[in-house]
Amino acid sequence: MIKKILKILDQKHKYYCLILLLIFLPVTFIETIGISSIPAFVLIITQPDELGSYISNLEITNLILNLSLQERAVYGSMIIGVIFVVKSIVVLLVSYFEAYIIRIINVNNSAKLYQIYLNNNYYFHIENDPPKLIQNISDVSRSTS
């Protein structure tokens, strides 16, 4: 299947897909940070005494232990909020780039197929059913998704 996809795509579109693949790697890392920050937040609020076993930096541990429960909750909520806002912005931008690439590939492949149909001789259109030709043009959008 990958060979068929690579056969359909132009060199420029292959380059865009490679960039998209490389962009998804940091997005996965950011998603992991976002999800793993929630248990850390709960640990900081509920059991700050055990924080020293997870964090080797004594300055950070002492700073957190010196805060009151309300301060830990407020600061932790602000940090988690910033993490999730940044994560959402990054995911939104990557999704926009992905939709843009899919749109470009759909338009390009549809134009190629349409141009092939226009340049074929009259007998090609007589021998083939019009619904089949229209279905082929419609299948271009499904092939890229």
Solvent accessible surface area in square Angstrom, and as a share of the most:
residue,aa,sasa,rsa
1,M,179,0.80
2,I,127,0.64
3,K,172,0.73
4,K,144,0.61
5,I,73,0.37
6,L,84,0.42
7,K,176,0.75
8,I,88,0.45
9,L,20,0.10
10,D,53,0.28
11,Q,142,0.63
12,K,120,0.51
13,H,7,0.03
14,K,66,0.28
15,Y,128,0.49
16,Y,54,0.21
17,C,44,0.27
18,L,94,0.47
19,I,51,0.26
20,L,20,0.10
21,L,109,0.54
22,L,98,0.49
23,I,56,0.28
24,F,73,0.31
25,L,115,0.57
26,P,72,0.45
27,V,13,0.08
28,T,83,0.48
29,F,131,0.55
30,I,40,0.20
31,E,55,0.25
32,T,79,0.46
33,I,71,0.36
34,G,0,0.00
35,I,117,0.60
36,S,63,0.41
37,S,16,0.10
38,I,83,0.42
39,P,81,0.51
40,A,49,0.38
41,F,44,0.18
42,V,75,0.43
43,L,37,0.18
44,I,38,0.19
45,I,38,0.19
46,T,88,0.51
47,Q,85,0.38
48,P,16,0.10
49,D,118,0.61
50,E,89,0.40
51,L,5,0.03
52,G,37,0.36
53,S,94,0.61
54,Y,149,0.57
55,I,54,0.27
56,S,112,0.72
57,N,69,0.35
58,L,126,0.63
59,E,137,0.62
60,I,76,0.39
61,T,8,0.05
62,N,80,0.41
63,L,111,0.55
64,I,21,0.11
65,L,73,0.36
66,N,126,0.64
67,L,42,0.21
68,S,58,0.37
69,L,104,0.52
70,Q,139,0.62
71,E,74,0.33
72,R,26,0.09
73,A,32,0.25
74,V,74,0.42
75,Y,107,0.41
76,G,10,0.10
77,S,58,0.37
78,M,117,0.52
79,I,108,0.55
80,I,30,0.15
81,G,33,0.32
82,V,95,0.55
83,I,42,0.21
84,F,61,0.26
85,V,88,0.51
86,V,76,0.44
87,K,32,0.13
88,S,63,0.40
89,I,90,0.45
90,V,38,0.22
91,V,48,0.28
92,L,123,0.61
93,L,112,0.56
94,V,11,0.06
95,S,53,0.34
96,Y,152,0.58
97,F,53,0.22
98,E,59,0.26
99,A,60,0.46
100,Y,94,0.36
101,I,3,0.02
102,I,56,0.28
103,R,146,0.53
104,I,35,0.18
105,I,8,0.04
106,N,30,0.15
107,V,88,0.50
108,N,38,0.19
109,N,15,0.08
110,S,33,0.21
111,A,56,0.43
112,K,82,0.35
113,L,38,0.19
114,Y,118,0.45
115,Q,94,0.42
116,I,99,0.50
117,Y,22,0.08
118,L,107,0.53
119,N,112,0.58
120,N,50,0.26
121,N,98,0.50
122,Y,155,0.59
123,Y,149,0.57
124,F,57,0.24
125,H,68,0.30
126,I,101,0.52
127,E,138,0.62
128,N,34,0.17
129,D,95,0.49
130,P,86,0.54
131,P,95,0.60
132,K,115,0.49
133,L,18,0.09
134,I,114,0.58
135,Q,85,0.38
136,N,51,0.26
137,I,55,0.28
138,S,53,0.34
139,D,52,0.27
140,V,18,0.10
141,S,56,0.36
142,R,144,0.53
143,S,70,0.45
144,T,36,0.21
145,S,112,0.72
